[in-house]
Amino acid sequence: MTVLAVKNLSVAFHTESGRLEALKDVSFCVPSNRSVGVVGESGCGKSTLINAILGLLADNGKISSGEIVFEGDKDLTRLDATAMRGLRGRRIATVFQDPMGALNPVLSVGRQMRDIQYRSGLSKRDKDARSVAMLRKVRIPDPESRLAQFPHEFSGGMKQRIAIAMALMMEPALLIADEPTTALDATLEVATIELLKDLQREIGCSVLFISHHLGVIAELCDEMIVMYAGEVVESGTTREIFHDARHPYTQKLLACDPARLSQRVARLPTIAGTLPDLRRRPSGCVFQPRCDRADAQCLTTPPNAPLGGSHIARCWHADVPLVVMSA
Ligand SMILES: Nc1ncnc2c1ncn2[C@@H]1O[C@H](COP(=O)(O)OP(=O)(O)OP(=O)(O)O)[C@@H](O)[C@H]1O
């Protein structure tokens, strides 16, 4: 079953200097019990995508077309604010980079975890028992005695694990994790990724994992989508994309990934050029102004080229495999 199906989604912001198309014709699915990674440079539309799913777009933003179908029968673009509030935190949970966004500094962890269960009908004691079990799952040592403690009494890594526990408390169908490990040091990052992997298996929810860090996506995700300037330029299984990226943008992202560079370099390579101004999208392929492979054909809209399996690249030249580049 598909937990989330985003179909031809476009989102525009109205700004003083004109209409800015932040997402254009975005389509992808999150199957049940699978994790899908979203990767792309800053400004490619990752936050806009999450906010559109959660019904939390800024006032100047609007879904101009498309559908966001959740659990097969709910089009989130058509639900009213009350219905969306009912889904958020219950069927769709979130974890963000800063755990303090989810934690109240003046309430004990136990109280906050009880509050999440307010509709459960359980007694205080049973709620606390569930909270303890969840804290144990996220590897908080001695959880019984720590329920009475306040967020500032926990380390950064523990705070993030408590935020994850709170997100998973109501057994959501979908967890949206937006750069949840970015603020952690390397060791804690690895531990948190391992934890998320184990929890996903144990709890059986689907994960939409947003990161600009390719290594994290490779570790955690079954499938991935690569976004550029508000469009999905490539999608497929993580294996298909890491082993056989076909969009020139994905190929450049991989070539710039420090983990894949063959030797240590003094300065990390970056992709030459900048994202286009989304108020004036380039004609044809959105990546064409930065692409070494662009030719006259690229001034016309590229097809979603099927590459076998679930692998798709929105490119006229998707037949060219990655030659290991020095970037
Ligand atoms: N409320 C808004 N009004 C106008 N433009 C906006 C608004 N929110 C986002 N944008 C624009 O939409 C585009 C996508 O932004 P978004 O924040 O979704 O990107 P992102 O990939 O999440 O970037 P980052 O990783 O830096 O958060 C950018 O050009 C951004 O300037």
The ligand as an SDF file (V2000), in Angstrom:
LIG
                    3D

 31 33  0  0  0  0  0  0  0  0999 V2000
    6.9530   32.3860    2.2060 N   0  0  0  0  0  0  0  0  0  0  0  0
    7.7010   32.4910    1.1040 C   0  0  0  0  0  0  0  0  0  0  0  0
    7.5740   33.5620    0.2850 N   0  0  0  0  0  0  0  0  0  0  0  0
    8.3000   33.6600   -0.8500 C   0  0  0  0  0  0  0  0  0  0  0  0
    9.1810   32.7440   -1.2560 N   0  0  0  0  0  0  0  0  0  0  0  0
    9.3600   31.6640   -0.4870 C   0  0  0  0  0  0  0  0  0  0  0  0
    8.6410   31.4740    0.7400 C   0  0  0  0  0  0  0  0  0  0  0  0
    9.0420   30.3050    1.2980 N   0  0  0  0  0  0  0  0  0  0  0  0
    9.9710   29.7810    0.4540 C   0  0  0  0  0  0  0  0  0  0  0  0
   10.1540   30.5840   -0.6110 N   0  0  0  0  0  0  0  0  0  0  0  0
   11.0390   30.3480   -1.7550 C   0  0  0  0  0  0  0  0  0  0  0  0
   10.7340   29.0660   -2.2900 O   0  0  0  0  0  0  0  0  0  0  0  0
   11.9200   28.4120   -2.7420 C   0  0  0  0  0  0  0  0  0  0  0  0
   12.0460   27.0750   -2.0310 C   0  0  0  0  0  0  0  0  0  0  0  0
   12.3200   27.3250   -0.6510 O   0  0  0  0  0  0  0  0  0  0  0  0
   12.4010   26.1760    0.4690 P   0  0  0  0  0  0  0  0  0  0  0  0
   12.5610   26.8660    1.7760 O   0  0  0  0  0  0  0  0  0  0  0  0
   11.2650   25.2610    0.2890 O   0  0  0  0  0  0  0  0  0  0  0  0
   13.7550   25.4410    0.0560 O   0  0  0  0  0  0  0  0  0  0  0  0
   14.6260   24.3860    0.9060 P   0  0  0  0  0  0  0  0  0  0  0  0
   15.1060   23.3830   -0.0660 O   0  0  0  0  0  0  0  0  0  0  0  0
   13.8420   23.9240    2.0660 O   0  0  0  0  0  0  0  0  0  0  0  0
   15.8360   25.2630    1.4030 O   0  0  0  0  0  0  0  0  0  0  0  0
   16.6120   25.1280    2.8050 P   0  0  0  0  0  0  0  0  0  0  0  0
   17.3310   23.7970    2.7670 O   0  0  0  0  0  0  0  0  0  0  0  0
   17.5360   26.2950    2.7660 O   0  0  0  0  0  0  0  0  0  0  0  0
   15.5810   25.2190    3.8790 O   0  0  0  0  0  0  0  0  0  0  0  0
   13.0720   29.3690   -2.4580 C   0  0  0  0  0  0  0  0  0  0  0  0
   13.3100   30.1130   -3.6380 O   0  0  0  0  0  0  0  0  0  0  0  0
   12.5150   30.2730   -1.3820 C   0  0  0  0  0  0  0  0  0  0  0  0
   13.0990   31.5620   -1.4410 O   0  0  0  0  0  0  0  0  0  0  0  0
  1  2  1  0
  2  3  1  0
  2  7  2  0
  3  4  2  0
  4  5  1  0
  5  6  2  0
  6  7  1  0
  6 10  1  0
  7  8  1  0
  8  9  2  0
  9 10  1  0
 10 11  1  0
 11 12  1  0
 11 30  1  0
 12 13  1  0
 13 14  1  0
 13 28  1  0
 14 15  1  0
 15 16  1  0
 16 17  2  0
 16 18  1  0
 16 19  1  0
 19 20  1  0
 20 21  2  0
 20 22  1  0
 20 23  1  0
 23 24  1  0
 24 25  2  0
 24 26  1  0
 24 27  1  0
 28 29  1  0
 28 30  1  0
 30 31  1  0
M  END
$$$$
